[in-house]
């Protein structure tokens, strides 16, 4: 469906005409109503008991702070730039190629390992 609609929109843009896409028979709200009706009674209690048992012995993640936090939190942030040297960057690229992953996936795995240590 996505490919067909993408092609139709692209062809419409190329020919400077509006693409005529069929009206969807189901909308997201229909799915949300179905899911809400499905997750009732026994199904809901089974799901809740499953996750309660899985998360029963999990402790919260306490990360070390780099500075004391203010009593009133704000949404202000900052940007930090860090460049890897060429040798490290090339080594990471080689690992990514050997494992068949993207650099994002490799760095995310490293971040998750770091979090697991805490």
Biopython code that builds the backbone (N, CA, C, O; Angstrom):
import numpy as np
from Bio.PDB.StructureBuilder import StructureBuilder

atoms = [
    (1, "UNK", "N", (0.834, -1.190, 0.000)),
    (1, "UNK", "CA", (0.000, 0.000, 0.000)),
    (1, "UNK", "C", (0.875, 1.249, 0.000)),
    (1, "UNK", "O", (0.626, 2.195, -0.748)),
    (2, "UNK", "N", (1.909, 1.241, 0.852)),
    (2, "UNK", "CA", (2.778, 2.408, 0.944)),
    (2, "UNK", "C", (3.465, 2.689, -0.390)),
    (2, "UNK", "O", (3.524, 3.835, -0.835)),
    (3, "UNK", "N", (3.981, 1.643, -1.023)),
    (3, "UNK", "CA", (4.690, 1.813, -2.299)),
    (3, "UNK", "C", (3.734, 2.332, -3.371)),
    (3, "UNK", "O", (4.074, 3.246, -4.122)),
    (4, "UNK", "N", (2.537, 1.746, -3.438)),
    (4, "UNK", "CA", (1.567, 2.181, -4.447)),
    (4, "UNK", "C", (1.185, 3.642, -4.240)),
    (4, "UNK", "O", (1.101, 4.406, -5.202)),
    (5, "UNK", "N", (0.952, 4.033, -2.983)),
    (5, "UNK", "CA", (0.583, 5.422, -2.715)),
    (5, "UNK", "C", (1.760, 6.356, -2.978)),
    (5, "UNK", "O", (1.569, 7.459, -3.491)),
    (6, "UNK", "N", (2.962, 5.931, -2.636)),
    (6, "UNK", "CA", (4.143, 6.745, -2.901)),
    (6, "UNK", "C", (4.303, 6.991, -4.394)),
    (6, "UNK", "O", (4.571, 8.113, -4.823)),
    (7, "UNK", "N", (4.137, 5.922, -5.189)),
    (7, "UNK", "CA", (4.252, 6.051, -6.645)),
    (7, "UNK", "C", (3.171, 6.981, -7.182)),
    (7, "UNK", "O", (3.448, 7.821, -8.038)),
    (8, "UNK", "N", (1.951, 6.843, -6.692)),
    (8, "UNK", "CA", (0.851, 7.695, -7.154)),
    (8, "UNK", "C", (1.119, 9.161, -6.818)),
    (8, "UNK", "O", (0.874, 10.040, -7.645)),
    (9, "UNK", "N", (1.614, 9.427, -5.628)),
    (9, "UNK", "CA", (1.922, 10.806, -5.238)),
    (9, "UNK", "C", (3.078, 11.346, -6.073)),
    (9, "UNK", "O", (3.041, 12.495, -6.512)),
    (10, "UNK", "N", (4.101, 10.526, -6.294)),
    (10, "UNK", "CA", (5.246, 10.953, -7.093)),
    (10, "UNK", "C", (4.820, 11.269, -8.525)),
    (10, "UNK", "O", (5.207, 12.297, -9.079)),
    (11, "UNK", "N", (4.026, 10.385, -9.120)),
    (11, "UNK", "CA", (3.561, 10.631, -10.486)),
    (11, "UNK", "C", (2.708, 11.889, -10.557)),
    (11, "UNK", "O", (2.762, 12.626, -11.541)),
    (12, "UNK", "N", (1.913, 12.138, -9.503)),
    (12, "UNK", "CA", (1.115, 13.361, -9.465)),
    (12, "UNK", "C", (1.989, 14.601, -9.389)),
    (12, "UNK", "O", (1.697, 15.610, -10.030)),
    (13, "UNK", "N", (3.048, 14.530, -8.618)),
    (13, "UNK", "CA", (3.959, 15.672, -8.510)),
    (13, "UNK", "C", (4.697, 15.919, -9.825)),
    (13, "UNK", "O", (4.893, 17.068, -10.221)),
    (14, "UNK", "N", (5.104, 14.847, -10.500)),
    (14, "UNK", "CA", (5.814, 14.985, -11.772)),
    (14, "UNK", "C", (4.918, 15.613, -12.826)),
    (14, "UNK", "O", (5.376, 16.436, -13.619)),
    (15, "UNK", "N", (3.649, 15.232, -12.844)),
    (15, "UNK", "CA", (2.725, 15.748, -13.855)),
    (15, "UNK", "C", (1.968, 16.989, -13.380)),
    (15, "UNK", "O", (1.056, 17.455, -14.062)),
    (16, "UNK", "N", (2.338, 17.523, -12.224)),
    (16, "UNK", "CA", (1.688, 18.719, -11.653)),
    (16, "UNK", "C", (0.190, 18.532, -11.483)),
    (16, "UNK", "O", (-0.587, 19.452, -11.740)),
    (17, "UNK", "N", (-0.217, 17.355, -11.056)),
    (17, "UNK", "CA", (-1.623, 17.075, -10.790)),
    (17, "UNK", "C", (-1.747, 16.479, -9.399)),
    (17, "UNK", "O", (-0.794, 15.924, -8.853)),
    (18, "UNK", "N", (-2.929, 16.604, -8.844)),
    (18, "UNK", "CA", (-3.177, 16.023, -7.530)),
    (18, "UNK", "C", (-3.311, 14.507, -7.671)),
    (18, "UNK", "O", (-3.987, 14.011, -8.572)),
    (19, "UNK", "N", (-2.669, 13.796, -6.781)),
    (19, "UNK", "CA", (-2.773, 12.334, -6.798)),
    (19, "UNK", "C", (-4.118, 11.933, -6.197)),
    (19, "UNK", "O", (-4.537, 12.472, -5.172)),
    (20, "UNK", "N", (-4.778, 10.997, -6.837)),
    (20, "UNK", "CA", (-6.057, 10.536, -6.305)),
    (20, "UNK", "C", (-5.826, 9.210, -5.591)),
    (20, "UNK", "O", (-5.652, 8.164, -6.216)),
    (21, "UNK", "N", (-5.829, 9.284, -4.291)),
    (21, "UNK", "CA", (-5.633, 8.096, -3.472)),
    (21, "UNK", "C", (-6.985, 7.597, -2.992)),
    (21, "UNK", "O", (-7.867, 8.399, -2.687)),
    (22, "UNK", "N", (-7.160, 6.279, -2.920)),
    (22, "UNK", "CA", (-8.438, 5.757, -2.446)),
    (22, "UNK", "C", (-8.623, 6.062, -0.963)),
    (22, "UNK", "O", (-7.660, 6.105, -0.197)),
    (23, "UNK", "N", (-9.856, 6.268, -0.580)),
    (23, "UNK", "CA", (-10.176, 6.509, 0.822)),
    (23, "UNK", "C", (-9.997, 5.197, 1.577)),
    (23, "UNK", "O", (-10.476, 4.146, 1.151)),
    (24, "UNK", "N", (-9.306, 5.279, 2.693)),
    (24, "UNK", "CA", (-9.054, 4.063, 3.472)),
    (24, "UNK", "C", (-10.330, 3.581, 4.138)),
    (24, "UNK", "O", (-11.112, 4.377, 4.659)),
    (25, "UNK", "N", (-10.533, 2.275, 4.117)),
    (25, "UNK", "CA", (-11.732, 1.724, 4.735)),
    (25, "UNK", "C", (-11.611, 1.718, 6.256)),
    (25, "UNK", "O", (-12.618, 1.782, 6.961)),
    (26, "UNK", "N", (-10.382, 1.643, 6.761)),
    (26, "UNK", "CA", (-10.140, 1.685, 8.198)),
    (26, "UNK", "C", (-9.211, 2.844, 8.535)),
    (26, "UNK", "O", (-8.234, 3.091, 7.827)),
    (27, "UNK", "N", (-9.510, 3.539, 9.593)),
    (27, "UNK", "CA", (-8.657, 4.613, 10.084)),
    (27, "UNK", "C", (-7.986, 4.144, 11.367)),
    (27, "UNK", "O", (-8.351, 3.111, 11.927)),
    (28, "UNK", "N", (-7.011, 4.905, 11.824)),
    (28, "UNK", "CA", (-6.328, 4.529, 13.056)),
    (28, "UNK", "C", (-7.291, 4.492, 14.236)),
    (28, "UNK", "O", (-7.158, 3.653, 15.127)),
    (29, "UNK", "N", (-8.254, 5.396, 14.239)),
    (29, "UNK", "CA", (-9.217, 5.412, 15.340)),
    (29, "UNK", "C", (-10.019, 4.107, 15.396)),
    (29, "UNK", "O", (-10.383, 3.653, 16.480)),
    (30, "UNK", "N", (-10.293, 3.506, 14.242)),
    (30, "UNK", "CA", (-10.986, 2.210, 14.212)),
    (30, "UNK", "C", (-10.124, 1.138, 14.885)),
    (30, "UNK", "O", (-10.625, 0.318, 15.653)),
    (31, "UNK", "N", (-8.828, 1.158, 14.586)),
    (31, "UNK", "CA", (-7.918, 0.193, 15.200)),
    (31, "UNK", "C", (-7.834, 0.430, 16.704)),
    (31, "UNK", "O", (-7.819, -0.528, 17.478)),
    (32, "UNK", "N", (-7.781, 1.683, 17.125)),
    (32, "UNK", "CA", (-7.692, 1.989, 18.552)),
    (32, "UNK", "C", (-8.936, 1.501, 19.289)),
    (32, "UNK", "O", (-8.829, 0.972, 20.395)),
    (33, "UNK", "N", (-10.110, 1.671, 18.691)),
    (33, "UNK", "CA", (-11.349, 1.186, 19.308)),
    (33, "UNK", "C", (-11.330, -0.337, 19.392)),
    (33, "UNK", "O", (-11.718, -0.907, 20.411)),
    (34, "UNK", "N", (-10.876, -1.004, 18.315)),
    (34, "UNK", "CA", (-10.797, -2.468, 18.330)),
    (34, "UNK", "C", (-9.845, -2.936, 19.423)),
    (34, "UNK", "O", (-10.152, -3.872, 20.161)),
    (35, "UNK", "N", (-8.685, -2.281, 19.524)),
    (35, "UNK", "CA", (-7.706, -2.701, 20.519)),
    (35, "UNK", "C", (-8.224, -2.479, 21.935)),
    (35, "UNK", "O", (-8.008, -3.311, 22.816)),
    (36, "UNK", "N", (-8.905, -1.361, 22.154)),
    (36, "UNK", "CA", (-9.465, -1.091, 23.481)),
    (36, "UNK", "C", (-10.508, -2.138, 23.845)),
    (36, "UNK", "O", (-10.559, -2.586, 24.990)),
    (37, "UNK", "N", (-11.339, -2.532, 22.887)),
    (37, "UNK", "CA", (-12.346, -3.567, 23.140)),
    (37, "UNK", "C", (-11.699, -4.936, 23.343)),
    (37, "UNK", "O", (-12.186, -5.746, 24.132)),
    (38, "UNK", "N", (-10.598, -5.193, 22.628)),
    (38, "UNK", "CA", (-9.905, -6.473, 22.742)),
    (38, "UNK", "C", (-9.229, -6.607, 24.101)),
    (38, "UNK", "O", (-9.233, -7.683, 24.698)),
    (39, "UNK", "N", (-8.654, -5.525, 24.584)),
    (39, "UNK", "CA", (-7.917, -5.573, 25.855)),
    (39, "UNK", "C", (-8.854, -5.342, 27.032)),
    (39, "UNK", "O", (-8.735, -4.352, 27.753)),
    (40, "UNK", "N", (-9.759, -6.244, 27.209)),
    (40, "UNK", "CA", (-10.672, -6.204, 28.345)),
    (40, "UNK", "C", (-10.736, -7.597, 28.959)),
    (40, "UNK", "O", (-10.390, -8.586, 28.313)),
    (41, "UNK", "N", (-11.165, -7.665, 30.167)),
    (41, "UNK", "CA", (-11.419, -8.948, 30.818)),
    (41, "UNK", "C", (-10.195, -9.817, 30.971)),
    (41, "UNK", "O", (-9.175, -9.382, 31.506)),
    (42, "UNK", "N", (-10.298, -11.067, 30.495)),
    (42, "UNK", "CA", (-9.231, -12.056, 30.668)),
    (42, "UNK", "C", (-7.955, -11.668, 29.925)),
    (42, "UNK", "O", (-6.853, -11.870, 30.434)),
    (43, "UNK", "N", (-8.102, -11.113, 28.724)),
    (43, "UNK", "CA", (-6.915, -10.737, 27.941)),
    (43, "UNK", "C", (-6.128, -9.669, 28.686)),
    (43, "UNK", "O", (-4.904, -9.752, 28.785)),
    (44, "UNK", "N", (-6.825, -8.666, 29.209)),
    (44, "UNK", "CA", (-6.157, -7.599, 29.950)),
    (44, "UNK", "C", (-5.509, -8.134, 31.213)),
    (44, "UNK", "O", (-4.369, -7.782, 31.513)),
    (45, "UNK", "N", (-6.201, -8.969, 31.952)),
    (45, "UNK", "CA", (-5.623, -9.505, 33.185)),
    (45, "UNK", "C", (-4.427, -10.403, 32.890)),
    (45, "UNK", "O", (-3.460, -10.407, 33.652)),
    (46, "UNK", "N", (-4.476, -11.171, 31.786)),
    (46, "UNK", "CA", (-3.326, -11.993, 31.393)),
    (46, "UNK", "C", (-2.121, -11.122, 31.053)),
    (46, "UNK", "O", (-0.998, -11.410, 31.468)),
    (47, "UNK", "N", (-2.361, -10.069, 30.304)),
    (47, "UNK", "CA", (-1.269, -9.159, 29.936)),
    (47, "UNK", "C", (-0.671, -8.485, 31.171)),
    (47, "UNK", "O", (0.549, -8.413, 31.319)),
    (48, "UNK", "N", (-1.529, -7.998, 32.045)),
    (48, "UNK", "CA", (-1.049, -7.325, 33.251)),
    (48, "UNK", "C", (-0.281, -8.272, 34.153)),
    (48, "UNK", "O", (0.751, -7.890, 34.706)),
    (49, "UNK", "N", (-0.756, -9.499, 34.315)),
    (49, "UNK", "CA", (-0.050, -10.451, 35.174)),
    (49, "UNK", "C", (1.281, -10.867, 34.548)),
    (49, "UNK", "O", (2.259, -11.080, 35.264)),
    (50, "UNK", "N", (1.326, -10.984, 33.231)),
    (50, "UNK", "CA", (2.572, -11.315, 32.556)),
    (50, "UNK", "C", (3.632, -10.260, 32.837)),
    (50, "UNK", "O", (4.746, -10.586, 33.249)),
    (51, "UNK", "N", (3.282, -8.983, 32.612)),
    (51, "UNK", "CA", (4.260, -7.914, 32.809)),
    (51, "UNK", "C", (4.562, -7.698, 34.285)),
    (51, "UNK", "O", (5.679, -7.312, 34.631)),
    (52, "UNK", "N", (3.610, -7.934, 35.145)),
    (52, "UNK", "CA", (3.879, -7.816, 36.582)),
    (52, "UNK", "C", (4.897, -8.851, 37.019)),
    (52, "UNK", "O", (5.777, -8.554, 37.828)),
    (53, "UNK", "N", (4.788, -10.077, 36.488)),
    (53, "UNK", "CA", (5.763, -11.118, 36.849)),
    (53, "UNK", "C", (7.130, -10.824, 36.244)),
    (53, "UNK", "O", (8.151, -11.059, 36.890)),
    (54, "UNK", "N", (7.166, -10.316, 35.015)),
    (54, "UNK", "CA", (8.445, -10.002, 34.370)),
    (54, "UNK", "C", (9.170, -8.845, 35.067)),
    (54, "UNK", "O", (10.398, -8.835, 35.147)),
    (55, "UNK", "N", (8.414, -7.887, 35.563)),
    (55, "UNK", "CA", (9.013, -6.681, 36.144)),
    (55, "UNK", "C", (9.042, -6.700, 37.662)),
    (55, "UNK", "O", (9.363, -5.684, 38.279)),
    (56, "UNK", "N", (8.714, -7.827, 38.281)),
    (56, "UNK", "CA", (8.597, -7.884, 39.740)),
    (56, "UNK", "C", (9.926, -7.657, 40.451)),
    (56, "UNK", "O", (9.951, -6.999, 41.491)),
    (57, "UNK", "N", (11.018, -8.176, 39.928)),
    (57, "UNK", "CA", (12.310, -8.057, 40.604)),
    (57, "UNK", "C", (13.240, -7.038, 39.955)),
    (57, "UNK", "O", (14.442, -7.037, 40.222)),
    (58, "UNK", "N", (12.699, -6.182, 39.115)),
    (58, "UNK", "CA", (13.517, -5.192, 38.428)),
    (58, "UNK", "C", (13.619, -3.942, 39.299)),
    (58, "UNK", "O", (12.616, -3.381, 39.739)),
    (59, "UNK", "N", (14.855, -3.530, 39.531)),
    (59, "UNK", "CA", (15.048, -2.299, 40.306)),
    (59, "UNK", "C", (15.157, -1.121, 39.344)),
    (59, "UNK", "O", (15.469, -1.299, 38.167)),
    (60, "UNK", "N", (14.901, 0.063, 39.843)),
    (60, "UNK", "CA", (14.979, 1.235, 38.991)),
    (60, "UNK", "C", (16.440, 1.554, 38.694)),
    (60, "UNK", "O", (17.325, 1.248, 39.493)),
    (61, "UNK", "N", (16.679, 2.158, 37.567)),
    (61, "UNK", "CA", (18.026, 2.495, 37.133)),
    (61, "UNK", "C", (18.445, 3.800, 37.785)),
    (61, "UNK", "O", (17.825, 4.840, 37.562)),
    (62, "UNK", "N", (19.481, 3.746, 38.578)),
    (62, "UNK", "CA", (19.989, 4.939, 39.247)),
    (62, "UNK", "C", (21.317, 5.293, 38.600)),
    (62, "UNK", "O", (22.316, 4.597, 38.782)),
    (63, "UNK", "N", (21.317, 6.374, 37.849)),
    (63, "UNK", "CA", (22.520, 6.804, 37.159)),
    (63, "UNK", "C", (23.239, 7.864, 37.980)),
    (63, "UNK", "O", (22.595, 8.661, 38.662)),
    (64, "UNK", "N", (24.564, 7.881, 37.921)),
    (64, "UNK", "CA", (25.289, 8.925, 38.643)),
    (64, "UNK", "C", (25.029, 10.284, 38.001)),
    (64, "UNK", "O", (24.889, 10.383, 36.782)),
    (65, "UNK", "N", (24.967, 11.312, 38.809)),
    (65, "UNK", "CA", (24.712, 12.661, 38.311)),
    (65, "UNK", "C", (26.025, 13.406, 38.143)),
    (65, "UNK", "O", (26.951, 13.242, 38.937)),
    (66, "UNK", "N", (26.096, 14.223, 37.107)),
    (66, "UNK", "CA", (27.304, 14.999, 36.901)),
    (66, "UNK", "C", (27.283, 16.307, 37.695)),
    (66, "UNK", "O", (28.325, 16.930, 37.897)),
    (67, "UNK", "N", (26.104, 16.716, 38.140)),
    (67, "UNK", "CA", (25.972, 17.881, 39.007)),
    (67, "UNK", "C", (24.633, 17.785, 39.712)),
    (67, "UNK", "O", (23.761, 17.024, 39.292)),
    (68, "UNK", "N", (24.465, 18.545, 40.774)),
    (68, "UNK", "CA", (23.198, 18.502, 41.506)),
    (68, "UNK", "C", (22.100, 19.111, 40.647)),
    (68, "UNK", "O", (22.307, 20.113, 39.962)),
    (69, "UNK", "N", (20.963, 18.504, 40.696)),
    (69, "UNK", "CA", (19.834, 18.956, 39.880)),
    (69, "UNK", "C", (19.063, 20.034, 40.629)),
    (69, "UNK", "O", (18.963, 19.994, 41.855)),
    (70, "UNK", "N", (18.513, 21.005, 39.885)),
    (70, "UNK", "CA", (17.718, 22.045, 40.539)),
    (70, "UNK", "C", (16.396, 21.482, 41.047)),
    (70, "UNK", "O", (15.903, 20.474, 40.542)),
    (71, "UNK", "N", (15.838, 22.133, 42.036)),
    (71, "UNK", "CA", (14.576, 21.660, 42.596)),
    (71, "UNK", "C", (13.434, 21.826, 41.600)),
    (71, "UNK", "O", (12.489, 21.038, 41.609)),
    (72, "UNK", "N", (13.509, 22.835, 40.747)),
    (72, "UNK", "CA", (12.504, 23.054, 39.710)),
    (72, "UNK", "C", (13.142, 22.694, 38.369)),
    (72, "UNK", "O", (14.085, 23.347, 37.923)),
    (73, "UNK", "N", (12.617, 21.649, 37.737)),
    (73, "UNK", "CA", (13.163, 21.202, 36.463)),
    (73, "UNK", "C", (12.697, 22.112, 35.332)),
    (73, "UNK", "O", (11.611, 22.687, 35.395)),
    (74, "UNK", "N", (13.513, 22.235, 34.316)),
    (74, "UNK", "CA", (13.125, 23.013, 33.133)),
    (74, "UNK", "C", (13.412, 22.167, 31.895)),
    (74, "UNK", "O", (14.038, 21.111, 31.983)),
    (75, "UNK", "N", (12.956, 22.633, 30.766)),
    (75, "UNK", "CA", (13.174, 21.932, 29.514)),
    (75, "UNK", "C", (14.359, 22.488, 28.743)),
    (75, "UNK", "O", (14.565, 22.125, 27.585)),
    (76, "UNK", "N", (15.135, 23.358, 29.359)),
    (76, "UNK", "CA", (16.292, 23.920, 28.683)),
    (76, "UNK", "C", (17.334, 22.828, 28.491)),
    (76, "UNK", "O", (17.533, 21.983, 29.364)),
    (77, "UNK", "N", (17.975, 22.853, 27.376)),
    (77, "UNK", "CA", (18.974, 21.835, 27.097)),
    (77, "UNK", "C", (20.208, 22.444, 26.490)),
    (77, "UNK", "O", (20.320, 23.664, 26.367)),
    (78, "UNK", "N", (21.112, 21.612, 26.120)),
    (78, "UNK", "CA", (22.354, 22.058, 25.510)),
    (78, "UNK", "C", (22.753, 21.053, 24.437)),
    (78, "UNK", "O", (22.221, 19.946, 24.370)),
    (79, "UNK", "N", (23.676, 21.452, 23.621)),
    (79, "UNK", "CA", (24.212, 20.583, 22.590)),
    (79, "UNK", "C", (25.680, 20.362, 22.864)),
    (79, "UNK", "O", (26.425, 21.303, 23.134)),
    (80, "UNK", "N", (26.089, 19.112, 22.792)),
    (80, "UNK", "CA", (27.491, 18.777, 23.002)),
    (80, "UNK", "C", (28.002, 18.126, 21.733)),
    (80, "UNK", "O", (27.412, 17.162, 21.244)),
    (81, "UNK", "N", (29.085, 18.640, 21.202)),
    (81, "UNK", "CA", (29.694, 18.080, 20.011)),
    (81, "UNK", "C", (30.960, 17.334, 20.423)),
    (81, "UNK", "O", (31.751, 17.816, 21.234)),
    (82, "UNK", "N", (31.131, 16.154, 19.849)),
    (82, "UNK", "CA", (32.319, 15.360, 20.136)),
    (82, "UNK", "C", (32.726, 14.668, 18.846)),
    (82, "UNK", "O", (31.918, 13.973, 18.230)),
    (83, "UNK", "N", (33.945, 14.852, 18.445)),
    (83, "UNK", "CA", (34.424, 14.231, 17.218)),
    (83, "UNK", "C", (35.357, 13.083, 17.553)),
    (83, "UNK", "O", (36.243, 13.204, 18.399)),
    (84, "UNK", "N", (35.141, 11.969, 16.871)),
    (84, "UNK", "CA", (36.021, 10.822, 17.026)),
    (84, "UNK", "C", (37.235, 11.020, 16.121)),
    (84, "UNK", "O", (37.120, 11.560, 15.021)),
    (85, "UNK", "N", (38.402, 10.576, 16.599)),
    (85, "UNK", "CA", (39.569, 10.695, 15.735)),
    (85, "UNK", "C", (39.436, 9.725, 14.565)),
    (85, "UNK", "O", (38.641, 8.787, 14.609)),
    (86, "UNK", "N", (40.212, 9.961, 13.534)),
    (86, "UNK", "CA", (40.089, 9.207, 12.282)),
    (86, "UNK", "C", (40.324, 7.711, 12.494)),
    (86, "UNK", "O", (39.620, 6.888, 11.911)),
    (87, "UNK", "N", (41.302, 7.354, 13.320)),
    (87, "UNK", "CA", (41.629, 5.947, 13.553)),
    (87, "UNK", "C", (40.460, 5.211, 14.214)),
    (87, "UNK", "O", (40.105, 4.108, 13.796)),
    (88, "UNK", "N", (39.859, 5.820, 15.248)),
    (88, "UNK", "CA", (38.724, 5.204, 15.927)),
    (88, "UNK", "C", (37.521, 5.121, 14.999)),
    (88, "UNK", "O", (36.811, 4.116, 14.979)),
    (89, "UNK", "N", (37.298, 6.175, 14.237)),
    (89, "UNK", "CA", (36.179, 6.198, 13.297)),
    (89, "UNK", "C", (36.318, 5.075, 12.261)),
    (89, "UNK", "O", (35.344, 4.394, 11.941)),
    (90, "UNK", "N", (37.527, 4.892, 11.747)),
    (90, "UNK", "CA", (37.761, 3.816, 10.769)),
    (90, "UNK", "C", (37.573, 2.449, 11.407)),
    (90, "UNK", "O", (37.020, 1.545, 10.781)),
    (91, "UNK", "N", (38.030, 2.286, 12.652)),
    (91, "UNK", "CA", (37.860, 1.008, 13.355)),
    (91, "UNK", "C", (36.386, 0.682, 13.547)),
    (91, "UNK", "O", (35.965, -0.461, 13.367)),
    (92, "UNK", "N", (35.608, 1.690, 13.912)),
    (92, "UNK", "CA", (34.164, 1.480, 14.088)),
    (92, "UNK", "C", (33.508, 1.118, 12.765)),
    (92, "UNK", "O", (32.615, 0.271, 12.723)),
    (93, "UNK", "N", (33.947, 1.756, 11.683)),
    (93, "UNK", "CA", (33.387, 1.456, 10.360)),
    (93, "UNK", "C", (33.690, 0.016, 9.966)),
    (93, "UNK", "O", (32.847, -0.655, 9.371)),
    (94, "UNK", "N", (34.886, -0.461, 10.293)),
    (94, "UNK", "CA", (35.256, -1.842, 9.977)),
    (94, "UNK", "C", (34.384, -2.815, 10.765)),
    (94, "UNK", "O", (33.888, -3.796, 10.211)),
    (95, "UNK", "N", (34.198, -2.544, 12.054)),
    (95, "UNK", "CA", (33.349, -3.411, 12.880)),
    (95, "UNK", "C", (31.925, -3.448, 12.331)),
    (95, "UNK", "O", (31.313, -4.512, 12.241)),
    (96, "UNK", "N", (31.406, -2.277, 11.965)),
    (96, "UNK", "CA", (30.050, -2.215, 11.414)),
    (96, "UNK", "C", (29.932, -3.050, 10.144)),
    (96, "UNK", "O", (28.947, -3.761, 9.947)),
    (97, "UNK", "N", (30.935, -2.957, 9.294)),
    (97, "UNK", "CA", (30.889, -3.711, 8.041)),
    (97, "UNK", "C", (30.968, -5.213, 8.313)),
    (97, "UNK", "O", (30.252, -5.996, 7.689)),
    (98, "UNK", "N", (31.845, -5.617, 9.252)),
    (98, "UNK", "CA", (31.979, -7.035, 9.574)),
    (98, "UNK", "C", (30.691, -7.614, 10.158)),
    (98, "UNK", "O", (30.311, -8.745, 9.853)),
    (99, "UNK", "N", (30.030, -6.831, 10.996)),
    (99, "UNK", "CA", (28.828, -7.325, 11.672)),
    (99, "UNK", "C", (27.555, -7.058, 10.882)),
    (99, "UNK", "O", (26.493, -7.572, 11.232)),
    (100, "UNK", "N", (27.648, -6.268, 9.830)),
    (100, "UNK", "CA", (26.474, -5.971, 9.011)),
    (100, "UNK", "C", (25.472, -5.069, 9.712)),
    (100, "UNK", "O", (24.262, -5.250, 9.583)),
    (101, "UNK", "N", (25.992, -4.089, 10.461)),
    (101, "UNK", "CA", (25.125, -3.165, 11.190)),
    (101, "UNK", "C", (25.493, -1.733, 10.821)),
    (101, "UNK", "O", (26.538, -1.480, 10.221)),
    (102, "UNK", "N", (24.629, -0.817, 11.184)),
    (102, "UNK", "CA", (24.934, 0.594, 10.974)),
    (102, "UNK", "C", (25.711, 1.124, 12.180)),
    (102, "UNK", "O", (25.752, 0.498, 13.239)),
    (103, "UNK", "N", (26.323, 2.289, 11.988)),
    (103, "UNK", "CA", (27.050, 2.906, 13.092)),
    (103, "UNK", "C", (26.105, 3.231, 14.239)),
    (103, "UNK", "O", (26.481, 3.113, 15.405)),
    (104, "UNK", "N", (24.878, 3.639, 13.918)),
    (104, "UNK", "CA", (23.892, 3.920, 14.959)),
    (104, "UNK", "C", (23.627, 2.674, 15.797)),
    (104, "UNK", "O", (23.585, 2.748, 17.025)),
    (105, "UNK", "N", (23.449, 1.533, 15.141)),
    (105, "UNK", "CA", (23.175, 0.297, 15.869)),
    (105, "UNK", "C", (24.339, -0.085, 16.770)),
    (105, "UNK", "O", (24.131, -0.536, 17.896)),
    (106, "UNK", "N", (25.563, 0.094, 16.281)),
    (106, "UNK", "CA", (26.738, -0.230, 17.075)),
    (106, "UNK", "C", (26.842, 0.677, 18.299)),
    (106, "UNK", "O", (27.101, 0.209, 19.408)),
    (107, "UNK", "N", (26.638, 1.977, 18.091)),
    (107, "UNK", "CA", (26.730, 2.921, 19.202)),
    (107, "UNK", "C", (25.591, 2.709, 20.203)),
    (107, "UNK", "O", (25.793, 2.855, 21.408)),
    (108, "UNK", "N", (24.413, 2.372, 19.717)),
    (108, "UNK", "CA", (23.288, 2.090, 20.605)),
    (108, "UNK", "C", (23.569, 0.851, 21.456)),
    (108, "UNK", "O", (23.249, 0.830, 22.644)),
    (109, "UNK", "N", (24.162, -0.173, 20.860)),
    (109, "UNK", "CA", (24.518, -1.368, 21.618)),
    (109, "UNK", "C", (25.532, -1.027, 22.699)),
    (109, "UNK", "O", (25.421, -1.507, 23.827)),
    (110, "UNK", "N", (26.524, -0.198, 22.363)),
    (110, "UNK", "CA", (27.503, 0.227, 23.365)),
    (110, "UNK", "C", (26.859, 1.008, 24.492)),
    (110, "UNK", "O", (27.219, 0.835, 25.656)),
    (111, "UNK", "N", (25.908, 1.866, 24.156)),
    (111, "UNK", "CA", (25.202, 2.644, 25.169)),
    (111, "UNK", "C", (24.403, 1.733, 26.085)),
    (111, "UNK", "O", (24.372, 1.939, 27.298)),
    (112, "UNK", "N", (23.758, 0.728, 25.510)),
    (112, "UNK", "CA", (22.979, -0.217, 26.323)),
    (112, "UNK", "C", (23.869, -1.045, 27.233)),
    (112, "UNK", "O", (23.471, -1.367, 28.352)),
    (113, "UNK", "N", (25.066, -1.396, 26.779)),
    (113, "UNK", "CA", (26.013, -2.110, 27.630)),
    (113, "UNK", "C", (26.408, -1.206, 28.795)),
    (113, "UNK", "O", (26.483, -1.659, 29.937)),
    (114, "UNK", "N", (26.658, 0.060, 28.511)),
    (114, "UNK", "CA", (27.000, 1.008, 29.578)),
    (114, "UNK", "C", (25.870, 1.109, 30.600)),
    (114, "UNK", "O", (26.121, 1.090, 31.805)),
    (115, "UNK", "N", (24.647, 1.216, 30.135)),
    (115, "UNK", "CA", (23.511, 1.292, 31.052)),
    (115, "UNK", "C", (23.362, 0.016, 31.871)),
    (115, "UNK", "O", (22.993, 0.068, 33.044)),
    (116, "UNK", "N", (23.649, -1.131, 31.254)),
    (116, "UNK", "CA", (23.516, -2.383, 31.991)),
    (116, "UNK", "C", (24.526, -2.475, 33.137)),
    (116, "UNK", "O", (24.285, -3.181, 34.116)),
    (117, "UNK", "N", (25.649, -1.772, 33.022)),
    (117, "UNK", "CA", (26.658, -1.773, 34.089)),
    (117, "UNK", "C", (26.153, -1.032, 35.314)),
    (117, "UNK", "O", (26.560, -1.325, 36.438)),
    (118, "UNK", "N", (25.266, -0.071, 35.092)),
    (118, "UNK", "CA", (24.708, 0.680, 36.222)),
    (118, "UNK", "C", (23.517, -0.053, 36.797)),
    (118, "UNK", "O", (22.906, 0.419, 37.756)),
]
sb = StructureBuilder()
sb.init_structure("model")
sb.init_model(0)
sb.init_chain("A")
sb.init_seg("    ")
for serial, (resi, resn, name, xyz) in enumerate(atoms, 1):
    if name == "N":
        sb.init_residue(resn, " ", resi, " ")
    sb.init_atom(name, np.array(xyz, "f"), 0.0, 1.0, " ", f" {name:<3s}", serial, name[0])
structure = sb.get_structure()
